[in-house]
């Protein structure tokens, strides 16, 4: 069976863009067991409470929910186990330097298959305050209204 091509989205953390100022995006591979891959291929996962840490020079994805495979046996995986992420050494060092400062964390944004390999998109995030969130929503609404007015003007209304 030929390997699929392209990017197949499994899960997104939509809340992350609302709750954090994001910078420095990375793409990392995942170390998974067979039943985790089968469960992901059925499109079931959640990154809602997930985060990543750098421990002893290794990056770990923590608290990501990949449900047990429905047809798994006693070899099935734990749903919220820690999963190792595969990054280059310079990327790991960059993440470690970025998160040593206070208030910064590594946030997973998306979980997907890229040409058959499971990948996770990471970003370094700084938490937003409540007024930052309101300001972001106000800017988005203003841009949407401006685009709507421009489209109406171009239609000749």
C-alpha positions, 0 to 999 in steps of 0.5 A, a space after each residue: 500500500 503506498 504511503 499517503 502524501 501531503 498533510 492530514 490534520 488530526 487535531 488542532 489546539 484552537 484555544 492556544 492562539 486565543 490564550 497565548 502570544 505565539 512566537 518561534 514555531 517548530 515541527 517535531 516528530 513523535 515517538 508513538 506505539 502502534 496502537 497510538 498511530 492507529 488511533 490517530 489515523 482514525 482521527 481521534 485526539 485532543 491537544 486541549 490541555 497539552 504542553 511540552 517540556 524540555 527535560 535533560 536535553 529531551 523534549 516531551 509532549 505531556 497531557 496530550 489525549 490519544 484515546 485507546 485503540 478500539 480494537 487493541 488488546 492488552 498491548 494498548 497504550 495509556 491515553 495520556 502518557 508522556 510522548 517523546 518529541 524528535 527535534 534537532 539539537 539546536 532546536 532543543 537548545 533554542 526551546 530550552 533557552 526560550 522557556 527558561 524565562 518566566 511566563 513562557 511555555 511550549 504550546 502544541 498547536 496541531 497534530 497531523 500526518 505529513 507524508 505518513 509520519 506523525 508530526 506536532 507543531 510547537 510554538 513558544 507562547 507567553 500567556 495573554 492577560 484578559 485585556 489582551 484577549 479582548 483587544 485581539 477580539 476587537 481587532 479581529 472584529 474591526 478587520 472583519 467589518 472593514 473587509 465587509 465594507 470594502 467588499 460591499 463597495 467593490 460590488 457597487 452597493 
